[in-house]
Amino acid sequence: MKSIKVCSGPVCKEKGSERIKEKIDSDLQSQLKSDNINVEFCSCCGNCEFAPNIEVNGNVFGSVTEENVVQVIKDAPENKQEINIDDFLDDV
């Protein structure tokens, strides 16, 4: 099961986290049911400097946009890892 949390803290909310969750819900809707993906809001990822943030399987990704969020989710590791976001997003 893939666990996705979208930060709903004040800074992330101000920078569009609600639109990002809507994008996840609309673009991954068929996969959400078939792949057992859980998507929910969380209170804060603690990474406000890089808002908006999402957490996928325990990995926090900052500076997420509506344009890259689906690819970030698809490419996210299955387990929690130390990730250099700059290296990760170069491929997106």
Buried (B, 14 or more C-beta within 10 A) or exposed (E): EBEBBBBBBEBBBEBBBEBBBEBBEEBBEEBBEEEEBEBEBBEBBEBBEBBBBBBBBEBBBBBBBBEBBBEBBEBBEEEEEEBEBEEBBEEE
